[in-house]
Amino acid sequence: MTTPHTVERFSRADLAVLVRELLLAGQLMDRAGMPHLIANYGREVMAEIAIDEWMGASPLYTRRTQQLLGFGGDTIDTMFKGLQLDIGAPPEFMDFRLKVIDEFTGEFWLDHCGALVDVEPMGEEYVRTMCHTIEDPTFDATAMATSPYARIRPLHRPPRMPADRHPHCHWTATIDHTREPLVEPEAATHMASTVLAGLAVPTIEPSTSEQPGWADYSAPMDPDLRLEWFSHSALVGLAHEVAVQTHLLAMSFLFAIERRFGNEAAAEIGRQQLTGIAGLTAERLRNALGLDTSLGAVAQVLELLPLFAPRDYVAATVEFDSSEDHLRVAVLPCQALTEKHLNWVQLLVDGHDEALVAAVQGVDLHYSAHRVSPEAGESAAWVVTKSDEPSRESRFVSLTRFSTGAEFVFTETPVDLRRP
């Protein structure tokens, strides 16, 4: 059997597919975590934690994306480019339609909001919690990564009246240097001290005739942006940064729980969140990349799973044994394990194996993962084997499927891969 492809070995077209899936997975991780918060602490506490979660992560990762793709300046163009590459706004599922009016004025609307479609069946109180209580502070936290003088305000937003109103919501974005500047959120200041936040931003290689495509996003914001327009090197960099976004958001989520309810509570909800999103993401990656259900497909999915990326933060190996009838998966000493704050990698290494089990079963329910004694240089290890009888899907994965994102199909495709 061949070893799984690393991100760098994927084609430009497949990388675009992969990055889209990783952006959506970053959005769906809240669908995997928030139900457990609601069940344990109620809607209002869930909202408080969601606010801290996003305010802690989004200003940091937005600035990293600006650095990666070489766009900046306190303009609406810069703000909107960041939104297009944010796990809070995966393309199509959160169909942001963006309009730059001038340097300091713009507006956007959502022709489709998958998050709203998920929450509306839960009732008006939950809609108001998401679209008012959570959105107001977190939108501004994202905007301030561009300028402390930026504000995002609604023209209209849910609850929808009438019930089928379109667009789902409509917002203005302004930068006014005469207003009082926003202060960096305390949660973001705290998360800025993490090892992850200080991870080096990748360097993108210049485009050539042999390696075409955008090596940056210096062109004006294109409301119909397609990931296929970026170069191979830029897409590898984006895959790296979407993984950083995911881990920052997860760590911010766990810290918000931990400081209220303690480490044990954070670890319990964290393992439930990680298990739910790992299983669903593995299934979506298998389908998106057209993989089969072989052991080789399991290896490939694990190689790409956000849990094990980026590899300069999470050191992991996925290898066939000599007989090629099972996989050995190992986490090695790495920067993720040095963090002072709880994160997904620490949860897995500390004995919460359900996430890895869910991931291999996302490829096929006949697989399972069993912890084995680590060898020299390993922090933890597992063996993946196949059984004759399928297992039952994890209840945490089943719960995450309540999101319409579980079965969401991307439909927009570019005409070609050339720069417009």
C-alpha positions in Angstrom: 0.0 0.0 0.0 1.2 3.5 -0.7 1.7 6.0 2.1 -1.0 8.7 2.3 -0.4 12.0 0.5 0.6 14.9 2.6 -1.1 18.2 1.9 1.8 19.4 -0.3 1.3 16.4 -2.6 -2.3 17.2 -3.6 -3.1 18.8 -6.8 -4.2 22.4 -6.9 -7.8 21.5 -7.7 -8.0 18.9 -4.9 -6.4 21.4 -2.5 -9.3 23.8 -3.2 -11.8 21.0 -2.4 -9.9 20.2 0.8 -9.7 23.8 2.0 -13.4 24.2 1.5 -14.1 21.1 3.6 -11.8 22.3 6.3 -13.5 25.7 6.4 -16.9 24.0 6.8 -15.5 21.6 9.5 -14.4 24.7 11.5 -17.9 26.0 11.4 -19.5 22.6 12.3 -17.3 22.1 15.4 -19.7 24.4 17.2 -22.5 22.1 16.2 -20.6 19.3 17.9 -19.9 21.2 21.1 -22.7 23.6 21.8 -25.5 20.9 22.4 -23.5 19.6 25.4 -23.2 23.1 26.8 -26.9 23.6 26.5 -27.7 20.2 28.1 -25.4 20.9 31.1 -25.6 24.7 31.6 -28.4 26.1 29.5 -28.8 28.5 26.6 -27.6 31.7 28.4 -24.3 30.1 29.5 -23.8 28.6 26.1 -24.1 32.1 24.6 -21.5 33.5 27.1 -19.0 30.8 26.2 -19.7 31.2 22.4 -18.9 34.9 22.7 -15.6 34.3 24.6 -14.8 31.4 22.1 -15.0 33.5 19.0 -13.7 36.8 20.5 -10.7 34.9 21.7 -9.8 33.3 18.4 -11.1 35.4 15.4 -9.0 38.6 15.9 -5.8 36.4 16.0 -6.4 34.1 13.1 -7.8 36.9 10.9 -4.6 38.8 11.2 -2.7 35.7 10.3 -4.7 35.3 7.1 -3.9 38.9 6.2 -0.2 38.2 6.7 -0.4 34.9 4.7 -2.0 36.4 1.6 -0.4 39.8 1.8 -3.4 42.0 2.2 -3.8 44.7 4.9 -4.7 48.2 5.7 -7.8 49.5 7.6 -10.2 49.3 4.7 -13.5 47.4 4.1 -11.7 45.6 1.3 -9.3 44.1 3.8 -12.1 43.2 6.3 -14.2 41.4 3.6 -11.3 39.4 2.3 -10.7 38.1 5.8 -14.4 37.1 6.0 -14.1 35.1 2.8 -11.4 32.9 4.4 -12.8 32.5 7.9 -14.1 29.2 9.4 -17.0 31.4 10.7 -18.1 31.9 7.1 -17.4 28.8 5.0 -18.4 29.4 1.4 -22.0 28.6 0.3 -23.0 27.1 3.7 -22.6 30.7 5.1 -23.2 32.4 1.8 -21.9 35.9 2.5 -22.5 38.3 -0.4 -20.1 41.2 0.0 -20.2 44.7 -1.5 -17.5 47.3 -1.1 -19.0 50.7 -1.5 -15.9 52.8 -0.8 -12.7 52.5 1.3 -14.6 52.8 4.6 -18.1 51.6 3.8 -19.6 48.3 2.7 -22.4 46.0 3.3 -23.1 42.3 3.2 -26.0 39.9 3.3 -26.4 36.2 3.6 -28.3 34.6 0.8 -28.1 31.4 2.8 -27.1 31.0 6.4 -26.6 27.3 7.4 -26.3 28.3 11.0 -29.7 29.9 11.0 -31.3 27.0 9.2 -29.9 24.7 11.9 -31.1 26.9 14.8 -34.6 28.0 13.6 -36.2 24.7 14.5 -35.1 25.2 18.1 -37.3 28.3 18.4 -37.1 32.1 18.4 -35.2 32.4 21.7 -32.3 30.4 20.2 -32.4 32.5 17.0 -32.2 35.7 19.0 -29.4 34.3 21.1 -27.3 33.5 18.0 -28.2 36.4 15.7 -28.3 39.1 18.4 -26.6 38.2 21.6 -23.6 36.3 20.1 -23.3 38.1 16.7 -23.1 41.7 18.0 -19.8 41.4 20.0 -18.2 38.7 17.9 -18.8 40.5 14.5 -17.0 43.5 16.0 -14.2 41.4 17.3 -13.6 40.0 13.8 -13.9 43.5 12.3 -11.4 45.0 14.7 -8.7 42.7 13.3 -8.8 45.1 10.4 -9.4 48.3 12.4 -10.4 49.2 15.9 -12.6 51.8 14.3 -14.6 49.2 12.4 -18.2 48.3 13.3 -20.7 45.9 11.8 -24.4 46.7 12.3 -27.6 45.1 11.1 -30.0 46.5 8.6 -32.2 43.5 9.3 -31.7 40.1 10.9 -33.6 37.1 12.2 -36.0 36.1 13.5 -37.2 36.2 9.9 -40.5 37.9 9.3 -42.0 36.6 7.1 -40.6 33.1 7.9 -39.1 32.7 4.4 -37.5 36.1 4.2 -34.4 36.5 2.0 -31.7 37.4 2.3 -31.5 35.8 5.7 -29.8 38.9 7.1 -28.3 42.2 5.9 -25.5 44.2 7.6 -23.5 47.4 7.2 -19.8 47.6 7.7 -18.1 50.9 8.4 -14.7 52.3 9.5 -15.0 55.7 11.1 -11.8 57.1 12.6 -13.7 59.7 14.7 -15.4 57.1 16.8 -14.0 55.6 20.0 -11.7 52.7 19.1 -12.5 49.1 20.2 -10.2 47.5 22.8 -8.7 44.1 22.0 -11.0 41.5 23.7 -9.6 40.1 26.9 -10.1 36.6 25.6 -8.0 37.4 22.5 -5.2 38.9 24.6 -5.2 35.7 26.6 -5.2 33.4 23.6 -2.4 35.5 22.0 -0.1 34.0 24.6 -0.5 30.5 23.4 2.2 28.6 21.5 -0.3 28.2 18.6 -0.9 31.9 18.2 2.9 32.4 17.8 3.3 29.7 15.2 5.1 30.9 12.1 2.8 31.9 9.2 3.8 30.0 6.1 5.6 31.7 3.2 4.0 31.4 -0.2 6.2 30.8 -3.2 5.8 33.2 -6.1 3.6 32.1 -9.0 5.3 30.8 -12.2 4.1 29.5 -15.5 4.6 26.0 -14.1 2.9 26.9 -10.8 0.2 29.3 -11.8 -2.5 31.0 -9.7 -2.7 33.7 -7.1 0.2 33.8 -4.7 -1.6 36.5 -2.7 -4.9 38.3 -2.5 -3.6 41.7 -3.6 -6.4 42.0 -6.2 -9.5 43.9 -5.1 -12.0 41.8 -3.1 -13.9 39.5 -5.5 -17.4 38.7 -4.1 -17.4 35.5 -6.2 -14.0 34.3 -4.9 -13.1 30.8 -5.8 -10.3 28.9 -3.9 -9.3 27.4 -7.3 -7.9 30.8 -8.3 -5.1 30.5 -5.7 -1.8 28.9 -6.5 -0.7 25.5 -5.2 1.6 27.1 -2.6 -1.1 29.5 -1.5 -3.6 26.7 -1.0 -1.1 24.7 1.0 -0.6 27.8 3.2 -4.4 28.2 3.5 -4.8 24.6 4.6 -2.2 25.3 7.3 -3.9 28.4 8.5 -7.4 26.9 8.5 -6.0 24.2 10.8 -4.6 27.0 13.0 -8.0 28.7 13.0 -9.6 25.4 14.1 -7.3 24.7 17.0 -7.4 28.3 18.2 -11.2 28.2 18.2 -11.2 24.9 20.0 -8.7 26.0 22.6 -10.6 29.2 23.1 -13.8 27.2 23.6 -12.2 24.9 26.1 -10.6 27.8 28.0 -14.0 29.6 28.3 -15.5 26.5 29.8 -12.5 25.8 32.1 -12.4 29.2 33.7 -16.1 28.9 34.6 -16.4 25.3 35.5 -13.0 23.8 35.8 -10.7 21.5 33.9 -12.8 18.3 34.3 -15.9 19.9 32.8 -13.9 21.4 29.9 -12.3 18.0 29.2 -15.6 16.2 29.2 -17.3 18.6 26.8 -14.1 18.8 24.8 -14.0 15.0 24.2 -17.7 15.1 23.2 -17.0 18.0 20.7 -13.9 16.4 19.3 -15.5 13.0 18.8 -18.5 14.5 17.0 -16.5 16.7 14.6 -13.8 14.1 14.0 -16.2 11.4 12.9 -18.3 13.8 10.7 -15.2 15.5 9.1 -13.6 12.1 8.3 -16.8 11.1 6.5 -17.0 14.3 4.5 -13.3 14.2 3.6 -13.7 10.7 2.3 -16.6 11.7 0.2 -15.2 15.0 -1.0 -11.9 13.4 -2.2 -13.6 10.4 -3.8 -11.9 7.9 -1.6 -13.0 4.3 -1.0 -13.3 2.5 2.3 -10.0 0.7 2.2 -7.3 0.9 4.9 -5.4 3.2 2.6 -8.4 5.6 2.6 -8.4 5.6 6.4 -4.7 6.5 6.4 -5.4 9.3 3.9 -8.2 10.8 5.9 -6.2 10.7 9.2 -3.3 12.4 7.4 -5.7 15.3 6.5 -7.8 15.4 9.7 -7.8 18.8 11.4 -6.9 17.1 14.7 -3.5 16.2 13.3 -2.8 19.5 11.5 -0.8 21.6 11.0 2.2 19.3 11.3 4.5 22.0 12.7 2.1 22.1 15.7 0.9 18.5 15.9 3.5 15.9 15.2 1.8 12.6 14.2 2.5 9.6 12.1 0.2 7.3 10.2 1.9 4.2 8.9 1.1 0.7 7.7 2.6 -2.2 9.6 4.9 -4.6 7.7 2.0 -6.9 6.8 -0.1 -3.9 5.7 -3.2 -5.3 7.4 -3.4 -2.5 10.0 -2.3 1.1 10.6 -0.2 2.4 13.5 -1.1 6.0 14.4 1.1 7.9 16.9 1.3 11.4 18.4 4.9 12.5 19.0 6.2 15.1 21.4 5.1 18.4 19.8 4.2 22.0 20.4 0.5 21.2 20.9 1.5 19.1 24.0 3.4 22.0 25.5 0.4 24.3 25.7 -0.6 25.4 29.1 -4.2 25.3 28.1 -6.3 22.3 27.2 -6.5 21.3 23.6 -7.7 18.5 21.3 -4.3 16.9 21.0 -3.9 16.8 24.8 -7.3 15.2 25.2 -6.5 12.5 22.7 -3.1 11.7 24.3 -4.6 11.8 27.8 -6.8 8.8 27.0 -9.9 10.2 25.2 -9.7 7.7 22.4 -13.3 8.1 21.2 -12.3 10.8 18.7 -9.8 8.6 16.9 -12.3 5.7 16.9 -15.0 8.0 15.4 -12.6 9.3 12.8 -11.7 5.8 11.4 -15.4 4.8 11.6 -16.2 7.9 9.6 -14.5 6.1 6.7 -16.2 2.8 7.5 -18.0 1.5 10.6 -16.0 -1.8 10.3 -12.8 0.0 11.5 -11.7 0.6 15.1 -8.7 2.1 16.9 -7.1 0.6 20.0 -4.5 2.2 22.2 -1.2 0.4 22.4 2.0 1.0 24.3 4.0 3.9 22.7 7.4 3.2 21.3 10.5 5.3 21.9 9.8 8.8 20.7 6.0 8.5 20.9 3.7 10.2 23.3 0.8 7.9 22.5 -0.1 5.2 19.9 -3.0 3.3 18.5 -3.6 0.5 16.0 -6.4 0.7 13.5 -7.9 -2.6 12.5 -11.0 -3.8 10.5 -13.6 -6.1 11.9 -16.2 -8.4 10.2 -19.1 -6.7 11.9 -19.8 -2.9 11.8 -19.9 -0.9 15.0 -22.7 1.6 15.8 -21.9 5.2 15.0 -20.9 7.3 18.0 -23.8 9.1 19.6 -21.7 12.3 19.5 -21.3 12.0 15.7 -25.1 11.3 15.4 -25.8 14.4 17.5 -23.6 16.6 15.2 -25.6 15.4 12.2 -28.5 17.6 13.4 -26.7 20.3 11.4 -27.6 20.7 7.8 -23.9 21.0 7.2 -23.5 17.3 7.7 -25.0 16.6 4.3 -24.2 19.9 2.7 -23.0 19.7 -0.9 -20.9 22.5 -2.4 -22.4 23.3 -5.8 -20.5 26.4 -7.1 -17.5 25.6 -9.3 -15.2 27.9 -11.2 -15.2 28.0 -15.0 -11.4 27.4 -14.9 -8.4 27.9 -12.8 -7.2 31.1 -14.4 -7.0 34.5 -12.6 -10.1 36.4 -13.5 
